[in-house]
Amino acid sequence: MSDKEGFDVAIQTSRTILRFLGVWPDPKRKESWIYSGHFLIPAIVMFYFVNIPQTMMVTKVWGDLNAVLEVLTTSDIPIGIALFKMLGIWYNRDVLGQLVVSMSEDWKSVKSPEERDVMWRNARLSRLLSVTIIGLAEGTIVAQFAMVIYFNVLEARQYSLTKDNVTARFRPLYMSAQFFYDAQKSPNYEIHWLFQCSSTIFAASAFSSVDAFFAVLMLHLCGQLNNLREKLKKLPKQISDKGGGSFVEKLSEIVTRHDHLDRFGNAIEDAFNVMFLVQMVASSMVLCLQGYQLVMITTAGDGIPLFELIFMIYFTCCFTFSLFVYCYVAEVLRTESMEVGNAAYESNWYDLPSCETKLLMLVIIRAKKPFKITAGKFAAFSLGLYCSILRSSGGYLSMLLAMKDRLAS
């Protein structure tokens, strides 16, 4: 398969969804008001039909804790995060477009079969992660749609039976919402129901495609660091065997390449760190509130439909998987960047003159500072941070349950 196919394998899934939303950082785009304003359609739909009315709904049901938690955890906060991430990609489209160009050039400049194998392996992993992330997110939409249809139809039947002679009746929207005007009249009801349903599709697509795009960029960077490490490891033997070429010249090429990859990683960090900070804080709160809601519902004794219970667990798992992807790829990046220094140890450095061997010390010292991705420059993503987030959410949940028991007593 060609290198162009490898680039497409890695990036096609996230590119398709981001183009659908109008925020794909296409470096070949032609600036126009139509292209620039494409992203406003899903953004306005999500903000007007979900975030504003659901925030108003929270103020309306403020005394009912379960109702507040249901509004915040299943729609308002997750869709708000998705909207923020989509706007973040649009705002950083120039920087991200340059990263896409750099990624494409890397595929065109592959020189050895070993390098190509590494890049293809990461491309396939990128596609697998992208399909998994987006598939899980879109699965929540299918589950929510089925649940809304199931419960709303039952609710309408029960209402018609008990209020058979009443012509005016309340028709539940796709999501609980409070508008400035009467949304029950036709065609207002049908329009709002349709746009709320569309909002969930936009939100799931934005939430997951940004994560998939981030994973693609990170795994590509990891693959390039892997290739650089192997090149450094083979350098002394290559110079001594062939007896040609300057070690200093070859090493300077490796150092220049390492600096380029460092700038690539810093560009990813600058483009994503703010949106990841917002998502990490919001996700920790959502996980805590969802856990509290799940405990309250299952221990209330009133019973809960099995379908709704499964949806809540599935939704929570999708949220935690998103955080896991960030921490996993960041951990891989950190490991690969540190291995560059180890490659100098593992090379045949003893075959080189002492003056050239000393140059490897600079590479080793530089590699001690690993590449990292942070949440707002505060905390570096790693598997340890992922465990800390879960522990913190569990701690907040325990605190809420303790406060509930104290108030009840």
Contacts in CASP RR format, 6 or more apart in sequence:
PFRMAT RR
TARGET T0000
AUTHOR 0000-0000-0000
METHOD contacts of the structure
MODEL  1
MSDKEGFDVAIQTSRTILRFLGVWPDPKRKESWIYSGHFLIPAIVMFYFV
NIPQTMMVTKVWGDLNAVLEVLTTSDIPIGIALFKMLGIWYNRDVLGQLV
VSMSEDWKSVKSPEERDVMWRNARLSRLLSVTIIGLAEGTIVAQFAMVIY
FNVLEARQYSLTKDNVTARFRPLYMSAQFFYDAQKSPNYEIHWLFQCSST
IFAASAFSSVDAFFAVLMLHLCGQLNNLREKLKKLPKQISDKGGGSFVEK
LSEIVTRHDHLDRFGNAIEDAFNVMFLVQMVASSMVLCLQGYQLVMITTA
GDGIPLFELIFMIYFTCCFTFSLFVYCYVAEVLRTESMEVGNAAYESNWY
DLPSCETKLLMLVIIRAKKPFKITAGKFAAFSLGLYCSILRSSGGYLSML
LAMKDRLAS
1 120 0 8 1.000
3 107 0 8 1.000
3 108 0 8 1.000
3 110 0 8 1.000
3 116 0 8 1.000
4 107 0 8 1.000
6 107 0 8 1.000
6 119 0 8 1.000
6 120 0 8 1.000
6 123 0 8 1.000
7 103 0 8 1.000
7 104 0 8 1.000
7 107 0 8 1.000
7 123 0 8 1.000
9 120 0 8 1.000
9 123 0 8 1.000
9 124 0 8 1.000
9 126 0 8 1.000
9 127 0 8 1.000
10 103 0 8 1.000
10 122 0 8 1.000
10 123 0 8 1.000
10 126 0 8 1.000
10 127 0 8 1.000
10 216 0 8 1.000
10 219 0 8 1.000
10 220 0 8 1.000
11 100 0 8 1.000
11 103 0 8 1.000
11 126 0 8 1.000
11 213 0 8 1.000
11 216 0 8 1.000
12 127 0 8 1.000
13 127 0 8 1.000
13 130 0 8 1.000
13 131 0 8 1.000
13 134 0 8 1.000
13 212 0 8 1.000
14 130 0 8 1.000
14 134 0 8 1.000
14 209 0 8 1.000
14 212 0 8 1.000
14 213 0 8 1.000
14 216 0 8 1.000
15 24 0 8 1.000
15 213 0 8 1.000
17 134 0 8 1.000
17 205 0 8 1.000
17 208 0 8 1.000
17 209 0 8 1.000
17 212 0 8 1.000
18 24 0 8 1.000
18 25 0 8 1.000
18 89 0 8 1.000
18 209 0 8 1.000
18 210 0 8 1.000
18 213 0 8 1.000
19 26 0 8 1.000
20 205 0 8 1.000
21 38 0 8 1.000
21 39 0 8 1.000
21 42 0 8 1.000
21 86 0 8 1.000
21 202 0 8 1.000
21 205 0 8 1.000
21 206 0 8 1.000
21 209 0 8 1.000
22 35 0 8 1.000
22 37 0 8 1.000
22 38 0 8 1.000
22 39 0 8 1.000
22 42 0 8 1.000
22 90 0 8 1.000
23 39 0 8 1.000
23 86 0 8 1.000
23 89 0 8 1.000
23 90 0 8 1.000
23 93 0 8 1.000
23 206 0 8 1.000
25 89 0 8 1.000
25 92 0 8 1.000
25 93 0 8 1.000
25 94 0 8 1.000
25 95 0 8 1.000
25 96 0 8 1.000
25 97 0 8 1.000
25 99 0 8 1.000
25 100 0 8 1.000
26 97 0 8 1.000
26 100 0 8 1.000
27 97 0 8 1.000
27 98 0 8 1.000
27 100 0 8 1.000
27 101 0 8 1.000
29 35 0 8 1.000
39 86 0 8 1.000
39 87 0 8 1.000
39 90 0 8 1.000
42 86 0 8 1.000
42 199 0 8 1.000
42 202 0 8 1.000
42 206 0 8 1.000
43 83 0 8 1.000
43 86 0 8 1.000
43 87 0 8 1.000
45 195 0 8 1.000
45 198 0 8 1.000
45 199 0 8 1.000
45 202 0 8 1.000
46 79 0 8 1.000
46 80 0 8 1.000
46 82 0 8 1.000
46 83 0 8 1.000
46 199 0 8 1.000
46 202 0 8 1.000
46 203 0 8 1.000
47 83 0 8 1.000
49 177 0 8 1.000
49 192 0 8 1.000
49 195 0 8 1.000
49 196 0 8 1.000
49 199 0 8 1.000
50 75 0 8 1.000
50 76 0 8 1.000
50 79 0 8 1.000
50 175 0 8 1.000
50 177 0 8 1.000
50 196 0 8 1.000
50 199 0 8 1.000
50 200 0 8 1.000
50 203 0 8 1.000
51 76 0 8 1.000
51 79 0 8 1.000
51 80 0 8 1.000
51 83 0 8 1.000
53 177 0 8 1.000
53 178 0 8 1.000
53 179 0 8 1.000
54 71 0 8 1.000
54 75 0 8 1.000
54 76 0 8 1.000
54 175 0 8 1.000
54 176 0 8 1.000
54 177 0 8 1.000
54 178 0 8 1.000
55 76 0 8 1.000
56 177 0 8 1.000
56 178 0 8 1.000
56 179 0 8 1.000
57 71 0 8 1.000
57 176 0 8 1.000
57 177 0 8 1.000
57 178 0 8 1.000
58 68 0 8 1.000
58 71 0 8 1.000
58 72 0 8 1.000
58 76 0 8 1.000
59 178 0 8 1.000
60 178 0 8 1.000
61 67 0 8 1.000
61 68 0 8 1.000
61 71 0 8 1.000
61 176 0 8 1.000
62 68 0 8 1.000
66 293 0 8 1.000
66 296 0 8 1.000
66 297 0 8 1.000
67 176 0 8 1.000
69 289 0 8 1.000
69 290 0 8 1.000
69 292 0 8 1.000
69 293 0 8 1.000
70 176 0 8 1.000
70 293 0 8 1.000
71 176 0 8 1.000
72 286 0 8 1.000
72 289 0 8 1.000
73 286 0 8 1.000
73 289 0 8 1.000
73 290 0 8 1.000
73 293 0 8 1.000
74 144 0 8 1.000
74 175 0 8 1.000
74 315 0 8 1.000
75 175 0 8 1.000
75 176 0 8 1.000
75 200 0 8 1.000
77 282 0 8 1.000
77 285 0 8 1.000
77 286 0 8 1.000
78 203 0 8 1.000
78 207 0 8 1.000
78 286 0 8 1.000
78 319 0 8 1.000
79 199 0 8 1.000
79 200 0 8 1.000
79 203 0 8 1.000
80 203 0 8 1.000
81 207 0 8 1.000
81 278 0 8 1.000
81 279 0 8 1.000
81 282 0 8 1.000
81 283 0 8 1.000
82 202 0 8 1.000
82 203 0 8 1.000
82 204 0 8 1.000
82 206 0 8 1.000
82 207 0 8 1.000
83 203 0 8 1.000
83 206 0 8 1.000
84 275 0 8 1.000
84 278 0 8 1.000
84 279 0 8 1.000
85 206 0 8 1.000
85 207 0 8 1.000
85 210 0 8 1.000
85 275 0 8 1.000
85 279 0 8 1.000
86 206 0 8 1.000
86 210 0 8 1.000
88 271 0 8 1.000
88 274 0 8 1.000
88 275 0 8 1.000
89 96 0 8 1.000
89 210 0 8 1.000
89 213 0 8 1.000
92 270 0 8 1.000
92 271 0 8 1.000
95 267 0 8 1.000
95 270 0 8 1.000
95 271 0 8 1.000
96 213 0 8 1.000
96 267 0 8 1.000
96 271 0 8 1.000
98 267 0 8 1.000
99 217 0 8 1.000
99 264 0 8 1.000
99 267 0 8 1.000
99 268 0 8 1.000
99 271 0 8 1.000
102 260 0 8 1.000
102 264 0 8 1.000
103 217 0 8 1.000
103 220 0 8 1.000
106 119 0 8 1.000
106 220 0 8 1.000
106 224 0 8 1.000
107 119 0 8 1.000
110 116 0 8 1.000
110 119 0 8 1.000
114 227 0 8 1.000
114 230 0 8 1.000
115 227 0 8 1.000
115 230 0 8 1.000
118 223 0 8 1.000
118 226 0 8 1.000
118 227 0 8 1.000
119 220 0 8 1.000
119 223 0 8 1.000
119 227 0 8 1.000
122 219 0 8 1.000
122 220 0 8 1.000
122 222 0 8 1.000
122 223 0 8 1.000
123 220 0 8 1.000
125 219 0 8 1.000
126 215 0 8 1.000
126 216 0 8 1.000
126 219 0 8 1.000
126 220 0 8 1.000
129 212 0 8 1.000
129 215 0 8 1.000
129 216 0 8 1.000
129 219 0 8 1.000
129 325 0 8 1.000
130 212 0 8 1.000
130 215 0 8 1.000
130 216 0 8 1.000
133 208 0 8 1.000
133 211 0 8 1.000
133 212 0 8 1.000
133 215 0 8 1.000
133 321 0 8 1.000
133 322 0 8 1.000
133 325 0 8 1.000
134 205 0 8 1.000
134 208 0 8 1.000
134 209 0 8 1.000
134 212 0 8 1.000
135 208 0 8 1.000
136 208 0 8 1.000
136 317 0 8 1.000
136 318 0 8 1.000
136 321 0 8 1.000
137 204 0 8 1.000
137 205 0 8 1.000
137 207 0 8 1.000
137 208 0 8 1.000
137 318 0 8 1.000
138 201 0 8 1.000
138 204 0 8 1.000
138 205 0 8 1.000
138 208 0 8 1.000
139 204 0 8 1.000
140 204 0 8 1.000
140 311 0 8 1.000
140 314 0 8 1.000
140 315 0 8 1.000
140 318 0 8 1.000
141 200 0 8 1.000
141 201 0 8 1.000
141 204 0 8 1.000
143 310 0 8 1.000
143 311 0 8 1.000
143 314 0 8 1.000
143 315 0 8 1.000
144 200 0 8 1.000
144 311 0 8 1.000
145 197 0 8 1.000
145 200 0 8 1.000
146 307 0 8 1.000
147 307 0 8 1.000
147 308 0 8 1.000
147 311 0 8 1.000
148 174 0 8 1.000
148 175 0 8 1.000
150 307 0 8 1.000
151 305 0 8 1.000
151 308 0 8 1.000
152 172 0 8 1.000
155 172 0 8 1.000
156 169 0 8 1.000
156 171 0 8 1.000
156 172 0 8 1.000
159 169 0 8 1.000
159 170 0 8 1.000
160 169 0 8 1.000
163 169 0 8 1.000
170 184 0 8 1.000
171 184 0 8 1.000
171 189 0 8 1.000
173 183 0 8 1.000
173 189 0 8 1.000
173 192 0 8 1.000
173 193 0 8 1.000
173 196 0 8 1.000
174 192 0 8 1.000
174 193 0 8 1.000
174 196 0 8 1.000
174 197 0 8 1.000
174 200 0 8 1.000
175 196 0 8 1.000
175 200 0 8 1.000
177 183 0 8 1.000
177 192 0 8 1.000
177 196 0 8 1.000
179 192 0 8 1.000
181 188 0 8 1.000
182 188 0 8 1.000
183 189 0 8 1.000
183 192 0 8 1.000
207 322 0 8 1.000
208 322 0 8 1.000
210 275 0 8 1.000
211 322 0 8 1.000
211 325 0 8 1.000
211 326 0 8 1.000
214 268 0 8 1.000
214 272 0 8 1.000
214 325 0 8 1.000
214 326 0 8 1.000
214 329 0 8 1.000
215 325 0 8 1.000
215 329 0 8 1.000
217 268 0 8 1.000
218 268 0 8 1.000
218 329 0 8 1.000
218 330 0 8 1.000
218 332 0 8 1.000
218 333 0 8 1.000
218 373 0 8 1.000
219 329 0 8 1.000
219 332 0 8 1.000
221 261 0 8 1.000
221 264 0 8 1.000
221 265 0 8 1.000
221 268 0 8 1.000
221 333 0 8 1.000
221 371 0 8 1.000
222 329 0 8 1.000
222 332 0 8 1.000
222 333 0 8 1.000
222 336 0 8 1.000
223 336 0 8 1.000
224 261 0 8 1.000
224 264 0 8 1.000
225 261 0 8 1.000
225 333 0 8 1.000
225 336 0 8 1.000
225 337 0 8 1.000
225 339 0 8 1.000
225 340 0 8 1.000
225 371 0 8 1.000
226 336 0 8 1.000
226 339 0 8 1.000
228 254 0 8 1.000
228 257 0 8 1.000
228 258 0 8 1.000
228 261 0 8 1.000
228 340 0 8 1.000
229 336 0 8 1.000
229 339 0 8 1.000
229 340 0 8 1.000
229 341 0 8 1.000
229 342 0 8 1.000
229 343 0 8 1.000
230 343 0 8 1.000
231 254 0 8 1.000
232 254 0 8 1.000
232 340 0 8 1.000
232 341 0 8 1.000
232 343 0 8 1.000
232 344 0 8 1.000
232 347 0 8 1.000
232 363 0 8 1.000
233 343 0 8 1.000
233 344 0 8 1.000
233 346 0 8 1.000
233 347 0 8 1.000
234 347 0 8 1.000
235 247 0 8 1.000
235 250 0 8 1.000
235 251 0 8 1.000
235 254 0 8 1.000
235 347 0 8 1.000
236 247 0 8 1.000
236 347 0 8 1.000
236 348 0 8 1.000
236 349 0 8 1.000
236 351 0 8 1.000
236 352 0 8 1.000
237 347 0 8 1.000
237 348 0 8 1.000
237 351 0 8 1.000
238 250 0 8 1.000
239 245 0 8 1.000
239 247 0 8 1.000
239 250 0 8 1.000
239 352 0 8 1.000
240 348 0 8 1.000
240 351 0 8 1.000
240 352 0 8 1.000
247 352 0 8 1.000
247 356 0 8 1.000
247 359 0 8 1.000
248 356 0 8 1.000
248 359 0 8 1.000
251 356 0 8 1.000
251 359 0 8 1.000
251 360 0 8 1.000
251 363 0 8 1.000
254 363 0 8 1.000
255 362 0 8 1.000
255 363 0 8 1.000
258 340 0 8 1.000
258 363 0 8 1.000
258 366 0 8 1.000
261 371 0 8 1.000
262 371 0 8 1.000
265 333 0 8 1.000
265 371 0 8 1.000
265 373 0 8 1.000
268 373 0 8 1.000
269 372 0 8 1.000
269 373 0 8 1.000
269 374 0 8 1.000
272 373 0 8 1.000
273 373 0 8 1.000
273 374 0 8 1.000
273 375 0 8 1.000
273 376 0 8 1.000
273 377 0 8 1.000
274 376 0 8 1.000
276 326 0 8 1.000
276 373 0 8 1.000
276 374 0 8 1.000
276 375 0 8 1.000
276 376 0 8 1.000
276 381 0 8 1.000
277 375 0 8 1.000
277 376 0 8 1.000
277 378 0 8 1.000
279 322 0 8 1.000
280 323 0 8 1.000
280 375 0 8 1.000
280 379 0 8 1.000
280 389 0 8 1.000
283 319 0 8 1.000
283 322 0 8 1.000
283 323 0 8 1.000
283 389 0 8 1.000
284 389 0 8 1.000
284 392 0 8 1.000
284 393 0 8 1.000
284 396 0 8 1.000
285 396 0 8 1.000
286 319 0 8 1.000
287 316 0 8 1.000
287 319 0 8 1.000
287 320 0 8 1.000
287 389 0 8 1.000
287 390 0 8 1.000
287 393 0 8 1.000
287 394 0 8 1.000
288 393 0 8 1.000
288 394 0 8 1.000
288 395 0 8 1.000
288 396 0 8 1.000
288 397 0 8 1.000
288 400 0 8 1.000
290 312 0 8 1.000
290 315 0 8 1.000
290 316 0 8 1.000
290 319 0 8 1.000
291 316 0 8 1.000
291 397 0 8 1.000
292 397 0 8 1.000
292 400 0 8 1.000
292 401 0 8 1.000
293 312 0 8 1.000
294 309 0 8 1.000
294 312 0 8 1.000
294 313 0 8 1.000
294 316 0 8 1.000
295 397 0 8 1.000
295 401 0 8 1.000
296 404 0 8 1.000
297 303 0 8 1.000
297 304 0 8 1.000
297 309 0 8 1.000
298 304 0 8 1.000
298 309 0 8 1.000
320 390 0 8 1.000
323 386 0 8 1.000
323 389 0 8 1.000
324 386 0 8 1.000
326 373 0 8 1.000
326 381 0 8 1.000
327 381 0 8 1.000
327 382 0 8 1.000
327 383 0 8 1.000
327 384 0 8 1.000
327 385 0 8 1.000
327 386 0 8 1.000
328 383 0 8 1.000
328 386 0 8 1.000
329 373 0 8 1.000
330 372 0 8 1.000
330 373 0 8 1.000
330 380 0 8 1.000
330 381 0 8 1.000
330 382 0 8 1.000
331 381 0 8 1.000
331 382 0 8 1.000
331 383 0 8 1.000
333 370 0 8 1.000
333 371 0 8 1.000
333 372 0 8 1.000
333 373 0 8 1.000
334 370 0 8 1.000
334 371 0 8 1.000
334 372 0 8 1.000
334 380 0 8 1.000
334 382 0 8 1.000
336 371 0 8 1.000
337 367 0 8 1.000
337 370 0 8 1.000
337 371 0 8 1.000
338 367 0 8 1.000
338 368 0 8 1.000
338 370 0 8 1.000
339 367 0 8 1.000
340 363 0 8 1.000
340 367 0 8 1.000
341 363 0 8 1.000
341 364 0 8 1.000
341 366 0 8 1.000
341 367 0 8 1.000
341 368 0 8 1.000
342 367 0 8 1.000
344 360 0 8 1.000
344 363 0 8 1.000
344 364 0 8 1.000
344 367 0 8 1.000
345 364 0 8 1.000
347 360 0 8 1.000
349 357 0 8 1.000
349 360 0 8 1.000
350 357 0 8 1.000
372 380 0 8 1.000
372 381 0 8 1.000
373 380 0 8 1.000
373 381 0 8 1.000
374 380 0 8 1.000
374 381 0 8 1.000
375 381 0 8 1.000
379 385 0 8 1.000
END
